[in-house]
Amino acid sequence: MKAGNKFITILGWMATAMTVVMYSSCMDQIHLNLNGTKGSVILPLATTINCTLWAAYGCMKEKRD
């Protein structure tokens, strides 16, 4: 495996893990809404990082499927 391919694989796993974090942060948002509190910054931040990682993965991957 070339160094570039290894980086793309690691980037894909990081993006996958960030997807889990993003969907898990929805639970915090629901909890805050039920308590009458405005939302936290966790959900938008997790979404932004997740989308950035997946966009970078898509642009850097040589063979697009």
N, C-alpha and C positions, 0 to 999 in steps of 0.2 A: 504494500500500500504506500503510495507516495505521500509526502508531507502535506501537500495541498488537499488530497483526499481525506487524510486523517483529520485535518482542521475542519473540513466540511462535515464529516461525521460527528465530530465533537460539537460543532455548531448546531447540528440537527438535534442532538440529544439535549443540549442546553435549551433549545427552543421548545422541545417536547416537555421538559421539566417546567419551563416557564408557563406553558399552557395549563398544566396541572395547578400551578400557583394561581394563575389568573382565575380559573374556574372555582378554586377553593376560596378565593377572596370574595366571591359573591356571597358566601355564607356570612362573612363579617358585615357586608353591606345590608343583607336582609336583617340581621340581628340589630344593627343600628336603626334601621327604618322602623322595626317593630317597637323599639324603645322610644321612638319619636325624635331621634337625633338625626341630624343631617349626615350624609355619607362621608366616608373618610377618603383620603388620597390614595389608599392602597389599590383599589380597583382600577382607577384610570392609569396609575403608574404601571401596574402589572400588565395592563392591556397594551400600553405604549411600548414597553420593553418586549413583550411577546410579539407584537406586529413587526417591530424593528428586526428582531432576530429571524423571523420567518422570511421577511423581505430580503435580508442579507443572504440567507441560505438559498433562496430562489435565484438571486442574481449571481451568486458565486458558483453554484453547481454547474459543472460542465454539461453533463447529459441531463437535460430537462425531460421529465416524464409527465 
